[in-house]
Amino acid sequence: MMPTETNTEAGPEEGENSAKFFTRRNFLIGGSAAAGLTLAWAIWPRAYEPNISAAENEVIFGAYLKISKEGQVTVVVPQSEMGQGVYTMLPQILADELGADWRTIAVEPAPINPLYANDLLAQQWAETLLPAAAGKLTKEEAARWVAKNVATRNDFIVTADSASIPAYASSFREAGAAARVLLSKAAAKKWDVEWEACTSENGFISNGENKLRFGELVADAVQQELPDPVPLLSSPANNLVGQDLPRLDMPSKLDGSANYAGDIRLPDMVYASIRQGPIGATRLKSFNREGANKIVGLVDVVEHDQWIAAVATNWWAANDALDKMSPMFETTGLLPDSDKMDAALDTALEEGAGVRFASRGETNTAFEEFQNVQARYQADAAVHAPIETRTATADYKNGRLELWLATQAPAAAVQAAAKAIGISTDNVTLYPMLAGGSFGRNLDSKIAAQVSIIAEKIGRPVQLMWSRTEEMMHDHYRSPAYARLDAATDKAGRIQALQIKIAAPASGREQSKRVVRGMDEIVAMRASIDEADVKAVEGADVHYNIANFSLDHHPAYIGAPTGNWRSNAHSYNAFFVESFIDELAARAKIEPLSYRMQMMSGRPRLARCLTGVAAMAGWDGGLDGSGQGLACHSMRGGHIAVIVSANRGESGLRVRRISATVDVGRVIHPDIARQQIEGGIIYGLAMALGSSTRFNGGIADARRLSDLALPRLAEIPAIQVEFIRSEEDPVGVEEIGVPAVAPAIANALFSATGTRFRQLPLFAEAS
């Protein structure tokens, strides 16, 4: 799984912990940070060779593509397929530029190689990756260094934050173009014509009456030289982009041949279940081994300082054995408790030092001159709750480890497994599996270490599966948050100044320490105490044209691990902002759409979403008793506006319809995009109703799906989605459907009942 490097002089040794690259010496070598980084980057390896495998009849065309002599085109995708369609959309971009026949396209996961580094995501995570010493760099220098060095040196092949399409679209298009040029050159040489006169369409290279299949040209094509730069088609002949092509992963999912982590079956394989203690500095204290002796099929028990696993001939026997052993754990230090979390967040918000991440104009003057309006909001911790719990299979033999699991951070998983059993990452082979959902959960590599330890101890292939209770109790939660919003409004109710303060843990920095630096979750959490985090305030830097504005993060320590969740902090910050905007509109006695539109100067794409959804949903102005609520949001280059029709009846919340108008630039695959927006809307509905947990004694209260108040199929309302046609660069569609739904529901409930809901889940205040 390791790449082939060139120009390897003076680089850090392979296999070193990535945290070593983030030291004071790294930053200060050469007399100054900038000079030291320039020197370090100049002598580090920068060129890598593809390490994808090929059959005898296949020819490799760079890192993303291989073509067989029979004409099958296999596209190599370096992102985790979690149902979001990345195994279809990225090949669709490449095939369009190549001029391939979609019926000949296949897909396979990429091996670990810095060639596949997610540079865009590294830039987005830049501030969360830098250590304290990075304060000596300018912001531009720091971001540039992290983006290049972390992405390349530390195999930053991470799937997260809807970055797959914007990060890789150009690379896949260039890969298709390069192969097309090479194939055209090979054909032109045979026909003695100029290669520019050749066309590529439906898997053939043509020139007049001459026509050859891709497969007939591959051997000669790889001998040709590429022009610099490689020319892209102004209008691809196939026009595959923008079509609802058959998903490449769908046939295998429909016939059951698609393999998820729990589907792996190996000769002589056994099954393991695991128990872990309360969140915190926990160690295994005792267990009753004799209690499991009567369990039929029990093979062995594996003890670890922080957990215990039972291994049996089937998973149910292993899980039953753990119940019979009644393991006891001992935790030192504070245990996560929701009352204490609330107190910590409240103290951080009202008394803690805030760090300013956005500032425009002069807010103090406006607050002295105009009327002040203040509101407080809060959101509970949210769980991921994917259908597929954490599952992995490992086989350890003769000092080598094979690992099967779904992961959003493959290099981190390999490093965690290797470290756990004391072998080199060179001796670990990872087989990336399809994921049954994730929403950020598969960024966690803990299970890779656990299953590796068990496999080494047992000496047989073993499949470890977490129970639903373990999954819920040991999640990396979407952080809880408190917010205080202050507005200065003039006599007409217009916003003259807005101050937003968010109290939340530094989830982004915590996540980065785990994924990039390989820290234990508790160590990462404690190492992030009092650290300001730009990702904690994502989505709160308002998309409205407000002249005087400030945004502060107030770090809070809550004692529970937190991390990426579908739409991350946008999920709660959009709720805070859009609910408050609705409050201000109501105070000004201006209907919510008009109130927002007067602040849309310079925001034409979001404004168009607002007017579009108003027309589609038959917006009635959100009049008292109407039950219509409006919200909008922008994130990562995409824009959405949502209108919800809802009311609160005797049986609870009833959402009748959700309408959305979306602008995500050029749409690669309309059907997948629609599915993702609809799925995001349902996820946002679930967030509004539940998906959360409180904590007591270090243990999450929610331990089953039934504890989450998730909407049932019969409770899903009619959903309307319209896309605005655009030729802007495509952006991710996986998460943008989530954030605006909860505030739209809250605003609809205010319209219907006159009650303002300021907490997520919406009915938590009444419970």
N, C-alpha and C positions, 0 to 999 in steps of 0.2 A: 504493500500500500504506500510505500514511500516513493517520492519523486526522484527523478534523475536530475542532478544539478550540474551546471557549468559555472565557471568563474567562481570557484569556491574558496578563494584565498582569504585567510584571516577571519572567517565567520565563526560565530559561536557554535559549539559542538551540537550536533543533532541530538535530540532527546533531552536537552536541558529544560528545566522548568521555565515556562515563559515569564514567570515573575522575575527571573534574574535579569531580564532585559529592562526592567523598570526600576533601576536603582539610581541613587544620587550620582554615582560615578558615571553611569551612562550619560546623564544629562550634563555633567560638568567637565567631562574629559575634553582636553584641548583648550582649557581656559574659559570657555563660555559655552552655554547650552547650544546655541545655534552652530558654533564652530564644531563642537563635539559631535553633534548629530550629523552635520554635513560629512565629517570625516568617517563616522561609523557607517553611514549609508553608502558611501563611496566604496568601502572595502567589503561590504556584505554581499553574499550571492544574490544575483538578480535574474539570472536566466535559468529556466527549467524546461525539461523535455517532457512531453506527454508520457504517461505511464499506463494508458489504457491497454487492455489486452485485445488481441485480434485472432480470429480463426485463420486457418491456412488460406481460405478463399476470400479474406477480407483485407482491405488496404486502409490504413489510417491516414486521414486528412486532418492533421492538427489535433487539438485537445478535445474537440466537441463532436467529431464526426468520423465514421468509418463506413466504407461502401464495399459490398461484396461483389464478386465477379458475376453473380446472378442478378445484381441490381438492387439488393436490399440496402436501404440507407438506415444506419443505426446512429441515433443522436444520443450523446452522452450528457446527462443533466446533473449538475452538481448541487441541486437543491432537493430537500426532502419533500416527497409527495405525501401530503396529508389530507388529500381530498380537494385541495384548492386548484387542481388542474395544471400544475407546473410541468407535469410530464407530457402535457399536450401543447400548452401555449408556447413554450420555448422551442420545441421541435417545429411547431407551426411557423414561427418566425424564420428559422433556418431553412426549412423546406421551401418557403415562399421565395427566398432569395436564391436558393439553389436551382429552383425550377423542377422540383421533384414531384413524383406521383405520390399523393398522400397514402395510397394503398401499400406502398413499399416502405413506409416509415416505421421503424421500431425505436424503442427507447431503453436505456439502461442507466443505472446510477453511476456517477463518476467516482473514481478512486480519490484518495486524499492526495492533493498536490497543490502547492501554492498557485499554480496556474488558474485554479478555480476560486481563488480568494474573492470574497465579497467586499470589494473596495468601497462601494457605496455605503454598505451597512457599517463598515469600519469608520467611515467619516461620520455617520450619524451617531455612532457610539463613542466618538473620539473623546469627548469631555469626560465620559464615565470611565475611560480606560487610563487616563493620565494620572500619575501619582502627584503628591503635593509639590514635588520639586519642579513640576512642569510650569509652575507659576512664573518661572524666569523666562519662559518663552512667550512670544506674541501668540495670540489666539490662532492666527493663520499658520504659524510655524508648528504649533503643537498639533493642530488638526491634520496638517499635511504629513507630519512625521508618523502619527499614529495610524493614519489611513494606509500609508505605504508599508511601514515596518511591521505593524501588527498583522495586517492583511497577508503579507508575504512571508514573514518569518515564522509566524505562529499558526499557519494553516487556517486562517479565518474563513472557513467555508461554512458559514452560518446561515441558516434559513430563519428569518425573523422580520418583523416590522413591515410586512408587505413589500419587501425589497427585491423579490426574485425577478420580476419583469423589468423594472427600471434599472436594476443592477446588471442584468445579463443580456438584455434585448440587443444591444449594439454588438456584443461579442458574438452572439449567435447569428446575427445577420451577416457580420463580417466573415464568420466561418463558412456560411453558405455561399457567400460571394467568392471566397477564395477557392472553394472546391469547384464552383461553376467555371471560374476562369481557367483552372488547371485542366478540367475536362474539355473545355472549349479549345484550349491550346493543343491538347492531344489530338482532338478531332481535326483541327485545322491543319496540323502537320500531315495527317493522313491524306487530306483532300487538297493540300497545297493551296490553302486560302488564308486570309487574315483571320486571326481568332476573333477579332471584334465583329466579324461578319456572321459569326455563329450565334445561334439562339438556343436557350435551354428551356424546355417545357415538358411537363409530364414525364420526366425521367429520360428524356432523349436530348441529345445535342444535334442540331440540324443546321444545314446550310443548303438552301435550294432543295434539290432532290435528294441530297445526301442526308442520312439519318442514322445515328448510332445510339444504342442504349448506354447508360452510365456504366453498367457492368463491363461492357466491351472496351472501355477506355481507361479503367482505373489503373491498370498496370503502367501504362504510358503516362498517365496524368501526373502521378507523383514524381516523375522525372523532370517535369516542367518547372520553370521559375515563375514566381509571382511578381507582378508589377508593384511598385510602391508609389502611391497607395493603391490598394485593391479597389477597383471601381464597383460601386453599388448600383443596382438597377434603379432607374427613376420610377419605373412602374413595373413591378414583377409580373411576368406573363401569367403565372398561375393564379395570382390574387388570392392566395390562401388566407392571408391575414384579413380578419373581418368576417370569416365564414364560420358557421357552426359545424366544424368538421367532427367526425366521430372521435371520441376520446380514446387515446391509445391504451389507457389502463382499464377501460370499461369492459371489453370482452372477458378479460380474466377475472374481473370482479363479479361479473354476472354468472360465469360458469363455475366459480369457486376455486379456480386455479391460482388466483392471486395469493401470494404468501404475505401474511402479516407475522409479527414476531411470535404470536401464539400458535401459528400454524407449523412451525418448524418441527420436523420429526427426524431424529438421527438414530442410528443403531445403538442399542443398549442405553438409550437416554432415560434419565429419571427427572422427577419434577420437584420443585422446591417452593415452599411458602415461607414468609418471613414475618417477624414481629420486631418492631422498633418502639422504643420508649417515648415518653413525652418530649416535646420540642425543647432543646437546650443542651447543656453539657450533661448528657445522659450516658450511663454505663449499665451494662447487664449485671444485675446483682445476684440473682438466683433463678433456678427453674427446677421443676420436678421431672427429672428424666424418666423415672419409673412410670409416671402417669401415661406416657406414650407407648409403653412396651406392648400393650395389647392391640395397638393399631395395626391392622393387616396391611402389609405393603411398606411399612416404614423401613427405610434403608439406613439413615444416619441422621445425626444432629450436628450442625455446624455452629459453633459459638464464635462470637466476635465481641469486642469490647462494647460496641454500641447496638448490637442486634443479635438475634438468634434465628436460625433457619432450620426447618425440618425438611428432609429429603425422602421422597417415597416413590413408589411405582406409579402413583397418580397424584394429581395436585390436591384433590379433596382429602386424601389420606394425610398428606403433608400438612394441610391446614388444620385438620382435626387433631393431629398430633400436637401442634402448637397450642391449641385450646386446652388439651389435656395436661400439658407441661406447665401451664400457668406461669409464664416468665414474669419476673419482677425486675423493675429498673429503678435506678437511683439517679436523681438529677440534682446537680448543684447550681446555685445561683437562682435568679428570678425565673419563674415559669410564665409563659404568655397567659395573660388574663385580660379579657375585654374591658373590664372596668379600669384596669391599670393602663391599657392601651388608650382608652378614651381620655384618661387624665393626662397621659403623656402628650397626646396630640393637642389637647386643649392648652396645656402649658406651653408647648412649643409655639402654638399659634399666637397666644396672647403675651407671652413673656420671652420667648426664645429669640435669638438673633436670626434675622432673615438675611438671605443672600439674594440680591436683585439680579434677575435674568433678563428683564426687558424694561426699558424706560424710554418714554417719549414725552416731550413737552415738560411742563412744570405743574405737577399735581397739587403741591401745597397751596399755591396761590388760588387755584380754582376752588379748593375746599374752604378757603377763607371767605371767598366771595359768594358761593352758591350754596343752595340747600343740600344737606348731606343725607344720604340714604344708605343704610347698612343692613346686610343680611348674612347669616351664617348657614353653612351647609355641611353635610358630612356623608361619607360613604363607608360602609363596612367592608371588611376583607372579603374578596371574592375567590372562589375556587375554580379550577379549570374543568373538572369533571368530564374528561373525554370518555367516550364509550370504552375504549381500550385502556385498561389500567397498565401501569408500568410492567413491561414484559421483556425478557431477554433470554437468549440461549447461548451457552458457552461450551467449548470443547477444548480442554487443555491436555496436550500430549507432547512429550519430549521437548519441553521448554518453549513450545509455540502455542498460541491461543487463537482460536477462531471464535468470532463473536457475531451473533445475529441480533440486531435490534433496530428499532426506528429511532433516529436521532436527528435533531436539528443542528447539532454541533459535532460532527463525526470525529474531528481531530481531538476534541476535548474528551470524547468517550474513549477513544483509543488510549489517550494519555492516562485517564483515570484507571482503566483496566490494567495497563502495564504497571503503573505505580503500585496498585493494590497487591500484586503478586511478585513485584520486584523483577520484571523483565523489561527488555528494551521495546520501544514502540515498533521497531523493525520486525519484532516477532509476534506482532498482533495483526491479524487479518480481520477486517470489519466487512460484514455484508449488510449494507443499508436496506432496511425493510420498509414497505409501505406502512403508513401510520393511519390508524383509525381515529382521525382527529388529533389535535394536539393543543392548539391555541397558545403555544409557548411552553407547554409542559415538557416537551421532549428536548428542551435545552438543558435539562437536568441529567447529569451523567452518573449519578450515584449508583443506579442499578448496574451499570457496566462494571463498577468495582465490586459490588456485592456478588454478582453471578460469577465473576472471575475467581474470587476467593473460594466460593463453593465448589466450582469445577476443579480447581487445583486440589482441594481437600478430598473430594469424592473420587477423583480419578476416572470419571465417566462424564459423558455429555449431560448437561443439566439445563433445564428450563426453569427460570425463576419468574414467578408471576405474583405481583402484589395483589392482595385482596382489595376490594373496594374501600374497606375501612382504612387500610394502610394508605391507599391513594389519597383519601380525603384528609387523613390526619397528618400526612407528611408531604403536603403540597408546598409549592413555592407560590404563595398566594398573591393575587393582585392586592396591593397594599391598601389598607384603610386610609382615609384622608379626611381632614377637616379643612374648611375654607372660610375666609371672611372676605366679603366683597363690599367695597365702599364706593359709592358714586356721588359725584357733585352734579346736581341737575339745575338747569335754569327754570324760569317761571313757566316755560312751555313744556317742561319735562325732558328736554334734550340733555344728553350726557355731555358734560363739559370736562369731566375728569373721572377716571376709573382706577381704583387700586385693588389688586387681587393678591391675597396672601394664602398660600397653600401649605398646610402642615402635613407631612407624609414622610415615611422612611426613604432613604436613598436607594430605591429599588434598582435603578439602572446601574449604579456603581456596584451594588451588591451582585447583580446578575453578571456584570463584566468580570468581577473578581472570580466568580465561579467558572465561567465559560473560558475566559482567556488565561487567567492566572492559576487555574486549577485549585482554588481554595475550597476547603470544606465549607458547607453552607453556614454553619454557626460561626466559623472564623470570619467568613466574608461578611456576614451580618454585623458582627461586632467591629470589624475593621472599617465599616462604613458609618459608624456612629458619628453624628455631627457633621458629616460631609454633605455639602450642598450638591444637588443633582438636577441637571437641566431636564432630565427625562421625567422627573416628578411633576414638572409644570407644563409638560407637553399638552397642547390643546387649550391652554389658558391664555396664551398670547393672542388676544382676540383678533378676529378677522374683520372687525368693524373699524371704520375710519374715526377713531377717537383721538383727538389731538394730544390730550394729556393722559398718560397711561403708565402704570408701573405694575410689575409682577415679581413677587418674592417667593422663594422657597424657604420654609422653616423646617429644618431637619428634625425628625423625631425618631426615637428608638422604641420599637414596639415588642421586641423579643421573639418575633416569628419571622422565618425567612420569606422574602418576597421576590417577585421577578416578573418577567414578561407575561402578559395576559392579552387576549385578543383586543387590540387597540390601546393597550397599556393605559397610561394616565389620561389619554384622551377620553376614556370611558367615564371617568368621574369628573374631569375638568369641563367637558362639554355640558354635563348635567349642571354643574355649578353656574357656568356662564350663561347658558341659554335659559335656565330657570330665572336667573336674576334679571336678565334682559326683559323677560316676560313680566316680572314684577314691576320693573320700571315703566313698562308700557301701560300696565294697568293703573299705576299711580298717576301717570300723565293723561289717562283716559284716551289713549291712542291705540287703535287696533294693532295687534302685534306685527302684522306684515308691513304695514306702513312705517311703524316705528323702526323696524330693521332696515327697510329700504332707504330711509333718510341717512343711514350711516354706511351705505354701500358705494360711496364715491371711490373709484379706483379698484373696485372689486367686481368687474363685469361678469365673471364666470359664476361666482356664488350668487350674484343678483339674478342671473338667468335661471339658476336652479330654484330660487325662491318663487319667481314669477311662474316658472313652469309647473311646479308642484301645486301652486295655488289654483291654476287653471285646471289641472288634472283632477284634483281632489274636490273641486267646487268649494273653495275656501269661503266661509261665511263671515269672516272677520273675527272669529273667536268670541262671539257675543256671549253674554251671560247665559248659561244654560245650554249652549250649543253643543258642548262636549268635543269641540275641535281644538287641537293644540298644535303649535308650530315650533320647529327648531331647525337650525342649520349648523353646518360645521365644515371646516376645511382642514385637511390633514395630508401631509406629504405630497402636495401637488394635486390632490383630488378634492372635489367639492360635492356636498350633498345637502338637500333640504327635505324635511320630512313633515308630513301632516298626519296626525293621528285623530281618529274619531273614537272616543271612549266615554265610559261612564262607570260609576261605582254603584253596584246594585247590592241586594241582600246577600248574594253569594260571593261578593268580592268584585274585583276589577273585571270589566268586560270591554275589551278592545274590539271594535267592530271592523275597522279598516285602517291600514297603514299605507300611505302613498309616499313615494320618494322619487325625486328627480336627481340624477347623478351626472357629474362631469368628471370622468377619469381619463380624459385625453382619448387617443386612438384606442378603440376596443379591439383586442386581438381575437377573442373568441366570445361572441355575444352571449351565447347560452351559458358558458361558464361564468362570465361576468355577472349575468343575471342571478345565477344560482348563488354566487358568493354574496351579492348584495342582499338577496332574500335571506340567506343563511345568517348574515350579519344582523339583519333586522330582527330575526327571531332570537338571536343571541342577545341583542339589546333589550328585547322584550323580557327574556329570562332574567337579565340583570336588573330590570326595573322591578320584577316580582320577587326575585330571590337570588340564587347562585352565590349566596354569601354564607358566612359562618361567623359565629362568635367563639370565644375561647374560654376555657375554664380549667385551671390547674395544668396548663401546658398542653391541653388536648382540645382539638377543634370539636365544637358541638355537632357539626354536620358530619355524619359518618356514612350515610347512604344517599343515593340519589333522591330518595323520597323525602330527605330532610331539606331539600333545596328549593321547594316551592316552584319547581320548573313548570312552564306551561305544557299542558298535554296537547296532543294533536288536535283534538276537538276544540281547543281553546285558541288555536292559531287563527288570526283573522285573515280576511282577504288582503293580499299584498299586491300593490301596483308599483311597478318600477319602470321608469323611462330614462333612457340615456340621451344626453345631449351630444349630437354629432360634433366631433372635434378632430382636428389633425395635430393637436398638441401631442408631445411625447406621452406614451402610455405610462400610467402609474398603477400601483398595486390596488386590487379590488377586494382583497381578502378581509380587510378590517374596517373600511370606511362606512360600512352599513351599520356599525354598532353604536357609535357615540351619540348620535342625535335622537335615538329612539326614546330613551328614558326621559330626557327633558320634554320631548314632545308629548309623551304620555302624562307627565306631571302637569304640563300646561293645559292639556285637555281636561284633566281632572279638576283643575282650578276653574276652568270655564264651566264645567258641569256642576260642580259642587260649591265653589267659592272657597275651598280649602287649599292652602298652599302646602305642598309636600317638599321638604327640604332635606330628605335623607334617603339614601339608597340602602336596602330596598325601600320602595316607596311607602309601604305600610308598616315599616319597622317601628315608626314612632307610636303607632297605635297598638302595637303588640305588647 
